Amino acid sequence: MGEYLPNLRSLGVYKLDINQGNYITQDQVERLKEGQTKQQVRAILGTPLITSAFRENRWDYVYEYKHQGVTTEHRKFAVFFADDKLVRWEGDDMPTSAEAQNRSEAGKSLKAEADEESGFMRWLRGVFHRQ
């Protein structure tokens, strides 16, 4: 009977991609201003992953992405408060938002299309101007 069971070690096991924590973008970081309230910071960055009763003036945002069991991204970001007002922040470089990347790529695409069209349009105008 054991000969009909597959060897589990030879089978490939699919592992899910896992996002854990707070995904923060550079756009969000740029919206932070000294003096903002905790509520304003929470509205910008979301609820922090780590808060401590012993360090209530510090919020930690951690993000980790695992692709098939292997960590490919790990970022940390912390904000600090005094008298419930934001006084500073620090952490890893954050990625640009998907929105900003899309705007950038769209601009490049439109410029490339305009360059291509201008060559074609020049040719087309030349064809009609000859007649």
C-alpha positions as MATLAB code, in Angstrom:
seq = 'MGEYLPNLRSLGVYKLDINQGNYITQDQVERLKEGQTKQQVRAILGTPLITSAFRENRWDYVYEYKHQGVTTEHRKFAVFFADDKLVRWEGDDMPTSAEAQNRSEAGKSLKAEADEESGFMRWLRGVFHRQ';
ca = [
       0.000    0.000    0.000;
       2.887    2.406    0.765;
       4.088    2.080   -2.826;
       0.943    3.853   -4.093;
       1.398    6.885   -1.861;
       3.489    9.651   -3.426;
       6.716   10.662   -1.801;
       5.714   13.973   -0.177;
       9.271   15.301   -0.391;
       9.209   15.035   -4.179;
       5.969   17.006   -4.454;
       6.320   20.755   -4.892;
       4.380   22.589   -2.230;
       2.845   25.909   -3.251;
       3.382   28.681   -0.767;
       1.193   31.752   -0.797;
       2.608   35.244   -1.179;
       2.078   36.991    2.144;
       1.837   40.715    2.893;
       2.080   41.504    6.580;
       1.968   44.824    8.345;
       1.570   48.361    7.116;
       2.461   49.143    3.497;
       3.594   52.781    3.609;
       4.543   54.789    0.531;
       6.777   57.817    0.114;
       3.676   59.877   -0.742;
       2.294   59.139    2.725;
       5.598   60.047    4.410;
       5.657   63.368    2.529;
       2.216   64.214    3.971;
       3.545   64.049    7.545;
       4.113   67.403    9.240;
       5.472   68.203   12.664;
       2.675   69.117   15.059;
       0.063   66.757   13.597;
      -2.125   64.936   16.104;
      -2.085   61.185   16.568;
      -5.462   61.057   14.827;
      -4.066   62.905   11.789;
      -1.046   60.598   11.633;
      -3.299   57.544   11.898;
      -5.404   58.911    9.019;
      -2.275   59.197    6.853;
      -0.362   56.037    7.798;
      -3.069   53.778    9.174;
      -3.175   52.021   12.516;
       0.344   51.145   13.655;
       1.285   47.490   13.779;
       3.129   47.909   17.058;
       2.157   50.113   19.974;
       3.325   49.701   23.518;
       1.839   50.837   26.797;
       5.419   51.492   27.894;
       6.203   53.676   24.861;
       2.926   55.386   24.038;
       4.802   58.248   22.346;
       6.209   55.951   19.656;
       4.348   54.049   16.973;
       6.088   51.453   14.842;
       5.003   50.493   11.362;
       6.488   47.285   10.008;
       5.933   45.749    6.591;
       7.085   42.400    5.287;
       6.395   40.650    2.001;
       7.105   36.963    1.533;
       7.137   35.453   -1.933;
       6.741   31.673   -1.734;
       8.109   31.607    1.787;
      11.102   33.867    1.126;
      11.116   37.393    2.554;
      11.733   39.780   -0.351;
      10.798   43.063    1.353;
      11.139   44.193    4.953;
      10.676   47.829    5.966;
      10.396   49.642    9.288;
       9.103   53.123   10.011;
       8.530   54.851   13.355;
       6.791   58.060   14.358;
       7.408   59.885   17.632;
       5.081   62.138   19.611;
       5.445   64.644   22.428;
       2.287   65.941   24.112;
       0.274   63.944   21.544;
       1.816   65.928   18.657;
       4.106   64.503   15.970;
       7.702   65.603   16.566;
       9.719   63.350   14.239;
       9.780   60.184   12.174;
      12.430   57.800   10.896;
      12.755   54.597    8.986;
      13.659   52.866    5.779;
      13.192   54.425    2.361;
       9.626   53.889    1.269;
       8.516   53.001   -2.258;
       6.624   55.442   -4.409;
       2.917   54.807   -4.504;
       1.358   52.814   -7.316;
      -0.489   55.991   -8.249;
       2.773   57.942   -8.626;
       4.366   55.093  -10.581;
       1.355   54.960  -12.899;
       1.522   58.737  -13.468;
       5.224   58.479  -14.269;
       4.757   55.545  -16.638;
       1.762   57.192  -18.316;
       3.834   60.317  -18.925;
       6.631   58.264  -20.491;
       4.123   56.351  -22.603;
       2.382   59.504  -23.830;
       5.720   61.079  -24.747;
       6.751   57.969  -26.690;
       3.390   57.916  -28.475;
       3.677   61.620  -29.268;
       7.162   61.080  -30.701;
       5.928   58.186  -32.837;
       2.827   60.070  -33.949;
       4.767   63.197  -34.792;
       6.906   61.203  -37.233;
       3.868   59.539  -38.732;
       1.887   62.771  -38.790;
       4.765   64.548  -40.542;
       4.794   61.845  -43.175;
       1.002   61.953  -43.495;
       0.973   65.738  -43.850;
       3.671   65.434  -46.474;
       1.513   63.009  -48.434;
      -1.499   65.343  -48.417;
       0.490   68.506  -49.093;
       1.931   67.005  -52.262;
      -1.480   66.508  -53.798;
];
